Amino acid sequence: MSSAPALVAILAFNASNQLAVRRLGSKAGLPFTGTDLAMATARLETSFKEHTAPAEYFSAEAGGRSYRVFFAQVGGPAADSEVGFQSLDDLAAKPDALAPSLAALLGKLEPHLVEIPYLHLGENDFIYKFRPAQERNTGIYAQDAAADALYQSQLCAAVKALARQHERTATAPVTLDFGAVRYVIPSHFGFCLGVKNAIERAYETLAENPGKRVFMLSELIHNPFVNEDLLRRGLRYLQTDKGVPYTTDGRPGSPALWDTLTCADLVIIPAFGATDEDKRRLIRKGIAVCHYDATCMLVEKVWKAARAYGREGYTVVIHGKHEHEETKATFSNTRRYAPAVIVRNLEETHRLGEIIASGDPAVRARFYELFAGRHTPGFDVNVHLDRVAVVNQTTLLMNETLGIIEYLRGLYRAKFGDDGRVGGSGRRDTLCYATQVNQDALSRALAEPLDAAFVIGGKNSSNTYQLFRLCEEQVGDRAFFIQSEASIGSAASVEHYVYIGGGTGRTEPRPLWSGDLGQKRVLITGGASCPDGIIQQVITRINSFFPPDRLRPIADVLRDLK
């Protein structure tokens, strides 16, 4: 190690995560160095007046000198013509063209890559804040008749205007009286703010970049009609919701779309968020990440809670489905700050509890088998289960997460004499309020007499399935989980989706009701990824089973609501 004082090097990245390097003849070198931070910053400002405050990330030995390495994000082109931007992948592909000092520092970047796109944000800032109603860009749909029909509904707009006094508080359901059939609509249903944000971001990106390739990491949301409409407009997905890469021509063995990406391409991160591994791949390619990151604020709130627990010395227990994109992203983000393990439900938590309670090494060793692939590397059952804190996949049932917290508190109280070793307030601080208020509103609607209940959403939509579970408890086999009006073939045959588990299921035909066409009461709700237009289309489909002379016009129904 050199005895000379450490030099300071500022690595400056643009919004596309490309690194500023200086041309040194046939080599590329570090442009912003100095004997102290002030000197290095002065050199940075000769090229970039616009930059974030340099932040220190690591120290390294390079070319026989010690370096303190800072990161900064810069804006605009370099004032110095000898300074230019290159992607990290391009730099890594030509090691002989790098100055030894630059090559050495690049070799130390990997653990810090995921922080580069967000250098301009503070720890408590959110990547993509919810837009208030007055800033919503609903006009983006009106440019296309098919999209407008998918997303807009006069009936749903009228119900929301009447029933939603507050976005976070469920109220009494609204009844749409069509005469022969009355629809009971919960006060809260359908798109949450995170989904609205993500969808608008996707449509805006496509509209603003007609000459560019626009990709999305995986499905925007768990709704096939939304995703199909985006594909129709030219969007492409890089991988399935299970992380399997798509190929250029759809055939196995063909080049993966991932491998064709260049810094000229745009990649949108969906509302579920992304794993650190996927973000690193995008960053290395020099692709703008932050500007097209549509991660939901409430998902990010879970990440911030997990980070805080990790800093307080807790192991994080993530209540979620390990195969779900959101849980994978939460797990990936959490492992930077804390040991973590994923539990699917209370039953799996009981298995974890048996391991926590036991002092038998053989019982404790079962952890690695039972939770294989669902715990962080280096997890030590003899160290990392002394204190735990619970966070959750935002789309699950609140009572299940609360049940897990209370079970663990009882377990630690019995073993240690107190429950202070279990973090998590038991409040809703890491539960999506939109998911919860949809569940609360549905529970109020289920108190009404009903002939049938329809829950509408994608087959792989977790929050939609939780709504169906609530309906099934109250209505039994008169509860239907459907994707759209196309699932309702006739009054005698509805294609109901039966979720089996692990992201799989099957459809089975069920009768809606018998030939009796007396007045019916039907509950309809939609998951957080269900567009309003589909809800109205389901109402129109069910109305078609009744004689027209027994149905009131939609104009009269809307007038009632006013």
C-alpha positions in Angstrom: 0.0 0.0 0.0 1.3 3.5 -0.9 2.4 5.7 2.0 1.5 8.9 0.0 -1.7 10.6 0.9 -4.7 9.3 -0.9 -5.9 11.1 -4.0 -9.5 11.9 -4.5 -11.2 10.7 -7.7 -14.8 11.8 -8.7 -16.5 9.3 -11.0 -19.1 11.4 -12.9 -22.1 9.8 -14.5 -24.8 11.2 -16.7 -28.5 10.4 -16.4 -28.0 7.4 -18.6 -25.4 6.0 -16.2 -22.5 6.5 -18.6 -19.2 7.5 -17.1 -17.3 10.6 -18.1 -13.7 9.7 -19.1 -10.8 11.7 -20.5 -9.0 10.8 -23.7 -5.3 10.2 -23.0 -3.9 9.5 -26.4 -4.9 5.9 -27.0 -6.1 5.4 -23.4 -9.2 6.5 -21.4 -8.4 8.0 -18.0 -9.8 9.6 -14.9 -10.7 13.2 -15.6 -11.5 14.5 -12.1 -8.8 13.8 -9.5 -7.0 15.9 -7.0 -5.1 15.9 -3.7 -8.3 16.7 -1.9 -12.0 16.9 -2.7 -11.9 20.6 -3.4 -9.4 20.2 -6.1 -11.2 17.2 -7.7 -14.5 19.2 -7.5 -12.9 22.2 -9.2 -11.8 20.0 -12.0 -15.3 18.5 -12.3 -16.8 22.0 -12.6 -14.5 22.9 -15.5 -16.5 20.4 -17.5 -19.9 20.3 -15.7 -21.4 23.2 -13.9 -24.5 21.1 -13.2 -23.7 18.3 -10.8 -24.8 16.7 -7.6 -22.7 17.0 -4.5 -19.9 14.4 -4.7 -20.6 11.5 -2.3 -17.8 9.1 -1.1 -18.4 5.4 -1.9 -15.2 3.4 -1.5 -11.4 3.4 -1.3 -9.1 1.5 -3.7 -5.5 1.0 -4.7 -4.8 2.0 -8.3 -1.5 2.4 -10.2 0.5 2.4 -6.9 -1.7 5.1 -5.4 -4.5 5.1 -2.9 -7.8 6.7 -4.0 -10.9 7.9 -2.2 -13.6 7.5 -4.7 -16.6 9.8 -4.9 -19.7 9.6 -7.2 -21.5 12.5 -8.8 -24.3 12.8 -11.4 -23.8 15.5 -14.0 -26.0 17.2 -16.5 -25.4 18.4 -20.1 -22.4 17.8 -22.4 -18.9 18.3 -21.1 -17.4 21.8 -21.7 -14.0 20.1 -22.1 -13.9 18.5 -25.6 -11.5 15.8 -24.3 -14.1 14.5 -21.9 -16.8 12.1 -23.2 -19.2 9.6 -21.9 -19.0 5.8 -22.3 -21.1 2.9 -20.9 -19.5 0.7 -18.4 -20.0 -2.3 -20.6 -18.1 -0.5 -23.5 -15.3 0.4 -21.1 -15.1 -3.2 -19.8 -14.9 -4.6 -23.3 -11.7 -2.7 -24.0 -9.5 -3.1 -20.9 -6.3 -2.4 -22.9 -7.7 1.0 -23.8 -8.0 2.1 -20.2 -5.4 3.8 -18.0 -4.4 1.5 -15.1 -6.0 3.8 -12.5 -9.4 3.9 -14.3 -9.3 0.1 -14.9 -8.6 -0.5 -11.2 -11.5 1.7 -10.0 -13.9 0.2 -12.5 -13.2 -3.2 -11.0 -14.5 -1.9 -7.6 -17.8 -0.5 -8.9 -20.1 -3.6 -8.9 -21.4 -3.4 -5.2 -22.4 0.3 -5.8 -23.9 0.2 -9.3 -27.5 0.2 -8.2 -27.1 3.6 -6.5 -25.7 5.4 -9.5 -29.1 6.3 -11.2 -30.4 7.8 -8.0 -27.5 10.0 -6.9 -29.7 13.1 -7.2 -32.2 11.7 -4.7 -32.0 11.8 -0.9 -32.5 8.6 1.1 -36.1 9.7 2.0 -37.0 10.8 -1.5 -39.2 8.6 -3.7 -38.2 7.7 -7.3 -41.7 8.4 -8.8 -44.2 10.3 -6.7 -47.9 9.8 -7.2 -49.4 12.5 -9.4 -52.3 14.5 -7.8 -55.6 14.3 -9.7 -55.1 17.6 -11.4 -51.8 16.4 -12.9 -53.2 13.1 -14.2 -52.7 12.7 -17.9 -55.9 10.9 -18.8 -55.9 12.6 -22.2 -53.1 10.2 -23.2 -55.8 7.5 -23.7 -58.2 9.6 -25.7 -55.8 9.6 -28.7 -56.9 6.0 -29.4 -60.5 4.8 -29.4 -59.5 1.3 -28.2 -57.5 2.6 -25.3 -60.1 5.1 -24.4 -62.7 2.3 -24.2 -60.3 0.2 -22.1 -59.6 2.9 -19.5 -62.6 5.2 -19.3 -66.1 4.4 -17.9 -68.9 6.8 -17.2 -70.4 4.5 -14.6 -67.2 4.0 -12.7 -66.4 7.7 -12.8 -69.8 8.5 -11.4 -69.5 5.9 -8.6 -66.1 7.2 -7.6 -67.4 10.8 -7.6 -70.2 9.8 -5.3 -68.6 7.4 -2.9 -64.9 8.4 -2.5 -64.8 11.1 0.0 -61.2 10.1 0.8 -58.7 8.0 -1.2 -57.7 6.0 1.9 -61.1 5.4 3.5 -63.8 3.0 2.4 -67.4 4.1 2.5 -70.8 2.4 1.8 -71.2 0.7 -1.6 -73.1 2.3 -4.5 -76.0 0.5 -6.2 -76.5 0.9 -9.9 -80.2 0.2 -10.5 -80.8 -1.1 -14.1 -84.2 -2.4 -13.2 -83.9 -6.2 -13.8 -80.5 -6.2 -12.3 -78.9 -4.1 -9.6 -75.1 -3.9 -9.3 -73.5 -3.4 -5.9 -70.2 -1.5 -6.5 -67.7 -1.0 -3.6 -66.6 2.6 -3.0 -63.0 1.6 -3.9 -62.1 -0.7 -6.7 -59.8 -0.9 -9.7 -56.7 1.1 -10.5 -54.6 2.3 -7.6 -52.4 5.4 -7.9 -49.3 3.4 -8.4 -50.8 1.6 -11.4 -52.2 4.8 -12.8 -48.7 6.4 -12.6 -47.0 3.4 -14.3 -49.5 3.2 -17.1 -49.4 6.9 -17.9 -45.6 6.7 -17.8 -45.6 3.9 -20.4 -48.1 5.6 -22.8 -46.2 8.9 -22.5 -42.9 7.3 -23.2 -44.2 5.6 -26.3 -45.9 8.9 -27.5 -42.7 11.0 -26.8 -40.2 8.6 -28.5 -41.7 7.5 -31.8 -38.3 6.7 -33.3 -36.9 4.7 -30.4 -37.2 1.2 -29.2 -39.2 1.2 -26.0 -39.0 -1.9 -23.7 -40.5 -2.8 -20.4 -38.6 -5.0 -18.0 -41.6 -7.3 -17.6 -45.3 -6.9 -17.6 -46.3 -3.4 -16.6 -49.1 -4.7 -14.4 -50.9 -8.0 -14.0 -53.6 -7.3 -16.6 -53.4 -8.9 -20.0 -55.5 -6.3 -21.7 -53.3 -3.4 -20.6 -50.2 -5.3 -21.6 -51.6 -6.3 -25.0 -52.6 -2.7 -25.7 -49.1 -1.5 -25.0 -47.7 -4.3 -27.2 -50.0 -3.1 -30.0 -48.5 0.3 -29.7 -44.9 -1.0 -30.1 -43.8 -1.7 -26.6 -41.8 -4.9 -26.0 -41.1 -6.9 -22.9 -37.6 -8.1 -22.0 -38.6 -11.0 -19.8 -41.7 -12.8 -18.4 -43.0 -12.1 -14.9 -40.9 -15.1 -13.8 -37.7 -13.5 -15.2 -37.4 -15.7 -18.3 -35.9 -13.6 -21.1 -37.8 -13.1 -24.4 -35.9 -13.7 -27.6 -35.7 -11.5 -30.7 -38.0 -13.8 -32.7 -39.8 -15.6 -29.9 -38.0 -18.9 -30.5 -35.8 -20.7 -28.0 -32.1 -20.4 -28.8 -32.5 -17.1 -30.6 -30.7 -14.0 -29.2 -32.3 -12.6 -26.0 -33.7 -9.1 -26.3 -31.6 -8.2 -23.3 -28.5 -8.8 -25.4 -29.6 -6.4 -28.1 -30.1 -3.4 -25.8 -28.0 -0.3 -26.5 -27.8 3.0 -24.8 -30.2 4.4 -27.4 -33.0 2.2 -26.1 -35.5 3.0 -23.4 -36.5 0.5 -20.7 -39.4 1.1 -18.3 -39.3 -0.4 -14.8 -42.9 -1.5 -13.9 -44.8 -0.7 -10.7 -43.5 -3.8 -8.9 -40.0 -2.5 -9.0 -36.9 -4.4 -10.2 -34.2 -6.5 -8.7 -30.7 -5.1 -8.2 -29.4 -7.7 -10.7 -31.7 -6.4 -13.4 -30.9 -2.8 -12.6 -27.1 -3.5 -12.8 -27.5 -4.9 -16.3 -29.3 -1.8 -17.5 -26.8 0.5 -15.8 -23.8 -1.3 -17.3 -25.4 -0.8 -20.7 -25.6 2.9 -20.3 -29.4 3.0 -20.3 -31.4 5.7 -18.4 -32.9 4.0 -15.4 -34.3 6.6 -13.0 -36.3 8.6 -15.5 -38.2 5.5 -16.6 -38.5 3.8 -13.2 -42.2 3.6 -12.4 -41.8 1.7 -9.1 -44.8 2.3 -6.9 -44.1 4.7 -4.0 -45.8 2.2 -1.6 -43.5 -0.6 -2.8 -40.5 1.7 -2.2 -41.9 2.5 1.2 -41.5 -1.2 2.1 -37.9 -1.1 0.9 -37.2 2.0 3.1 -38.7 0.2 6.1 -36.6 -2.9 5.4 -33.5 -0.7 5.2 -34.3 1.0 8.5 -34.8 -2.4 10.2 -31.5 -3.7 8.8 -29.7 -0.7 10.2 -31.2 -1.4 13.6 -29.9 -4.9 13.6 -33.0 -6.8 12.6 -33.2 -9.7 10.2 -36.1 -8.9 7.8 -38.9 -11.5 7.4 -40.7 -10.7 4.1 -44.3 -11.9 3.9 -44.7 -12.5 0.2 -44.8 -14.9 -2.7 -41.2 -15.6 -3.6 -42.0 -16.0 -7.3 -43.8 -12.6 -7.5 -41.9 -9.7 -9.1 -42.5 -7.4 -6.2 -41.3 -9.8 -3.6 -38.2 -10.6 -5.7 -37.5 -6.9 -5.9 -38.0 -6.3 -2.2 -35.8 -9.3 -1.3 -33.1 -8.0 -3.7 -33.2 -4.5 -2.3 -33.3 -5.7 1.4 -30.2 -7.9 1.1 -28.1 -4.8 0.8 -29.0 -3.8 4.3 -30.0 -6.9 6.3 -30.2 -10.7 6.3 -33.7 -11.7 5.0 -36.0 -14.7 4.6 -39.3 -14.9 2.7 -42.4 -16.6 4.2 -45.4 -17.2 2.1 -48.1 -17.3 4.8 -48.7 -18.1 8.4 -48.2 -21.8 7.9 -44.7 -21.2 6.6 -44.1 -18.8 9.5 -45.0 -21.6 11.9 -42.2 -23.7 10.4 -39.8 -20.8 10.8 -41.1 -20.5 14.4 -40.3 -24.1 15.2 -36.7 -23.4 14.1 -36.5 -20.2 16.1 -37.9 -21.9 19.3 -35.6 -24.9 19.1 -32.1 -25.2 20.4 -31.6 -28.6 18.6 -28.9 -28.1 15.9 -30.7 -30.7 13.7 -34.0 -28.8 13.8 -32.2 -25.5 13.2 -30.4 -27.0 10.2 -33.7 -27.7 8.5 -34.0 -24.0 7.8 -31.6 -24.3 4.9 -33.8 -27.0 3.3 -37.2 -25.5 4.1 -36.2 -22.0 2.9 -33.8 -22.9 0.2 -33.6 -20.0 -2.4 -35.6 -17.7 0.0 -32.9 -16.5 2.3 -29.9 -14.2 1.8 -26.5 -15.8 1.3 -24.5 -16.4 4.4 -27.6 -16.6 6.6 -26.7 -18.0 10.0 -29.7 -19.5 12.0 -27.7 -19.2 15.2 -27.2 -15.4 14.7 -29.8 -14.0 12.4 -32.9 -15.3 14.1 -32.3 -13.5 17.4 -34.2 -10.3 16.2 -36.6 -10.1 13.3 -38.9 -7.5 11.7 -41.7 -8.1 9.3 -42.4 -6.3 6.0 -44.7 -7.5 3.3 -45.6 -7.8 -0.4 -48.0 -4.9 -0.6 -50.8 -6.8 -2.3 -51.5 -9.4 0.3 -54.3 -9.5 3.0 -53.5 -7.1 5.9 -54.8 -9.6 8.5 -52.4 -12.2 7.3 -49.4 -10.0 7.8 -50.7 -8.8 11.2 -51.2 -12.5 12.1 -47.6 -13.3 11.3 -46.4 -10.4 13.4 -48.5 -11.4 16.4 -47.4 -15.0 16.1 -43.8 -14.1 16.1 -44.2 -11.7 19.0 -45.8 -14.5 21.0 -43.0 -16.9 20.1 -40.3 -14.5 21.1 -42.1 -13.6 24.3 -42.3 -17.3 25.2 -38.6 -17.8 24.5 -37.0 -14.6 25.7 -39.5 -13.2 28.1 -40.4 -10.2 26.0 -41.4 -9.4 22.4 -39.1 -6.5 21.9 -37.1 -8.7 19.5 -39.8 -8.5 16.9 -39.9 -5.3 14.8 -42.9 -4.0 12.9 -45.5 -1.8 14.5 -48.5 -4.0 13.5 -49.9 -0.9 11.8 -50.3 -0.6 8.1 -47.0 1.1 7.5 -45.8 -1.4 4.9 -49.2 -2.4 3.6 -50.4 -0.7 0.4 -53.3 1.5 1.5 -54.9 1.0 -1.9 -54.9 -2.7 -1.6 -56.3 -2.5 1.9 -59.0 0.1 1.2 -60.2 -2.0 -1.8 -60.5 -5.0 0.7 -62.3 -2.8 3.3 -64.7 -1.5 0.7 -65.4 -5.0 -0.6 -66.1 -6.2 2.9 -68.7 -3.5 3.3 -70.3 -4.4 0.0 -70.4 -8.1 0.9 -72.7 -7.4 3.8 -75.5 -6.8 1.2 -77.7 -9.6 -0.1 -76.2 -10.9 -3.3 -77.0 -13.3 -6.1 -73.5 -13.3 -7.5 -70.1 -11.6 -7.1 -67.5 -10.9 -9.8 -63.9 -10.0 -9.1 -62.1 -8.8 -12.3 -58.4 -8.9 -12.9 -55.4 -10.7 -14.4 -54.9 -14.4 -13.5 -51.5 -13.6 -12.0 -52.7 -10.6 -10.0 -52.1 -11.2 -6.3 -54.3 -8.4 -5.0 -57.2 -9.5 -7.3 -57.0 -13.1 -5.9 -57.1 -11.7 -2.3 -60.3 -9.9 -3.2 -61.8 -13.1 -4.6 -60.9 -15.0 -1.4 -63.0 -12.5 0.5 -65.9 -12.9 -1.9 -65.6 -16.7 -1.8 -65.8 -16.7 2.0 -69.1 -14.8 1.9 -70.7 -15.9 -1.4 -69.3 -19.4 -1.9 -69.6 -20.8 -5.5 -71.5 -17.7 -6.6 -68.2 -15.8 -6.5 -66.4 -15.6 -9.8 -62.8 -14.7 -10.6 -62.8 -13.5 -14.2 -60.5 -11.5 -16.6 -63.1 -9.6 -18.6 -66.6 -9.8 -20.1 -65.2 -12.5 -22.5 -65.1 -14.8 -19.5 -68.9 -14.7 -19.3 -70.1 -16.9 -22.1 -73.7 -17.1 -21.0 -75.8 -17.2 -17.9 -75.2 -20.9 -17.9 -71.4 -20.8 -18.3 -68.9 -18.4 -16.7 -65.2 -19.2 -17.2 -64.1 -18.9 -13.5 -60.4 -18.9 -12.8 -59.3 -21.3 -10.1 -55.9 -20.3 -8.6 -53.9 -23.3 -7.6 -50.7 -21.7 -6.2 -47.2 -20.8 -7.3 -48.6 -18.6 -10.0 -50.6 -21.4 -11.7 -54.2 -22.2 -12.0 -57.0 -23.3 -14.4 -60.4 -22.1 -15.7 -63.5 -24.1 -15.1 -67.1 -23.3 -16.3 -69.7 -22.4 -13.7 -73.3 -21.4 -14.1 -74.1 -17.9 -13.1 -77.7 -18.7 -12.2 -80.6 -20.9 -13.4 -83.3 -19.9 -15.8 -85.0 -17.7 -13.2 -84.6 -14.1 -14.4 -86.2 -12.4 -11.4 -84.5 -9.3 -10.2 -80.8 -10.0 -9.4 -78.2 -8.3 -7.2 -74.7 -8.6 -8.5 -71.5 -7.3 -6.8 -68.7 -6.3 -9.2 -65.3 -5.1 -8.2 -61.9 -5.0 -9.9 -58.3 -5.5 -8.7 -55.8 -2.8 -8.6 -54.7 -3.6 -12.2 -58.3 -3.7 -13.6 -59.2 -0.8 -15.9 -62.6 0.9 -15.4 -63.6 0.2 -19.0 -63.6 -3.5 -18.4 -65.8 -3.2 -15.4 -68.4 -1.3 -17.5 -68.1 -4.0 -20.2 -68.9 -6.7 -17.7 -72.0 -4.8 -16.6 -73.0 -4.5 -20.3 -72.5 -8.2 -20.8 -74.6 -9.3 -17.8 -77.3 -6.8 -18.9 -77.5 -8.6 -22.2 -79.0 -11.7 -20.4 -82.2 -9.7 -19.6 -84.9 -8.5 -22.0 -84.2 -5.0 -23.1 -87.7 -3.8 -22.0 -86.8 -4.7 -18.4 -83.6 -2.7 -18.3 -83.3 1.0 -17.5 -81.2 3.2 -19.9 -77.7 4.0 -18.7 -78.5 7.7 -18.8 -81.2 7.2 -16.2 -78.8 5.2 -14.0 -76.2 8.0 -14.2 -78.9 10.5 -13.4 -79.7 8.6 -10.2 -76.1 8.9 -9.1 -76.1 12.7 -9.5 
